[in-house]
Amino acid sequence: MQVAEQDSLSLQRKVDRYKEVLQDTIRYRTLWKKELKKEIIDQLKSLTKAGGLAASVETVEDIKNLEAVVLSLGVSESGLGEPVGNGMRRDLIKQNGSLVYQQLFNGKILVLINFPFIEKYGQPQPPKTIAIYRPEELKGAYFLRHVETFVADMTTWEDYDDDLISDPNQRIGFKMNFQEGEKG
């Protein structure tokens, strides 16, 4: 089979793009190691200090090139307790939420929010993805916006109120609507 020159050029452009993406991955990983991880840590520490937010900034380095920087509100007693016998109760632990900057397999950075959850009390919400960035796209203003979004989402979670749910059938309880004036 003979390949037309135009078809060959199209294939070559695709191969060139593929090679470029592979090189970007190497470059992104290098940027993470050399400067980006430290910049994320510094930005998060600075913002939490400026805002008076009691949080810790931790790194997760279990897998090379899949590292993460985590702004964590930690864990605490939830105020809920379960009986364990002999009149004793065990406090249920609450994960207070986190803002995560996670390296992806291709060196880009996934920014997401993990919502709070209380053990044995329902299922945790899935993480909320804020965005995926190339390292050079992460600038100071983005960090501020991410932390503000994180704090707003944590406040909303903590201040849960069924008045915020527009569908009355989604309220906690028996999901029954009783209309005034209805006759059975």
Number of C-alpha atoms within 10 A of each C-alpha: 3 4 7 8 9 9 9 11 11 11 12 12 11 12 12 12 12 12 11 11 13 13 12 16 17 13 14 22 22 15 15 20 12 11 11 18 20 13 15 22 18 12 18 23 17 13 15 17 12 9 11 9 13 10 18 15 19 13 15 12 11 9 8 10 19 17 21 22 21 23 24 18 18 15 14 13 14 15 10 14 13 11 10 9 8 6 6 10 12 12 15 16 18 19 19 21 23 24 26 25 24 22 24 18 13 18 24 22 26 17 22 20 24 21 20 21 19 19 15 11 11 8 9 14 10 9 16 14 13 15 11 17 16 14 20 10 11 15 12 11 9 11 16 16 11 19 21 14 15 23 17 12 18 20 11 12 15 12 9 11 11 12 9 10 11 9 9 13 12 12 15 9 7 8 10 10 8 7 7 6 6 6 5 3
